[in-house]
Amino acid sequence: EGEDNPYQMTLKEATWAQHLFRVSVTPNEYNGEKRQRITVRAVVPVDFAAESRFILEELSKMRA
């Protein structure tokens, strides 16, 4: 009972990993009701080094 089954291990790895989602949002109207349709275009694990470089570049642009 001390060992996890493969399903539980895969679920745990997916649940506790941070991901970056690229989404597209399109407004539409249906029966007079306005809604937003959100579609996931890409999912990738977070690359913290690349994200840090991007943030530093954006901060340096704000100073100039």
Stockholm file with secondary structure:
# STOCKHOLM 1.0

chainA/1-64         EGEDNPYQMTLKEATWAQHLFRVSVTPNEYNGEKRQRITVRAVVPVDFAAESRFILEELSKMRA
#=GR chainA/1-64 SS CCSCCHHHHHHHHHHTSCEEEEEEEEEEEETTEEEEEEEEEEEEECCHHHHHHHHHHHHHHHHC
#=GC SS_cons        CCSCCHHHHHHHHHHTSCEEEEEEEEEEEETTEEEEEEEEEEEEECCHHHHHHHHHHHHHHHHC
//
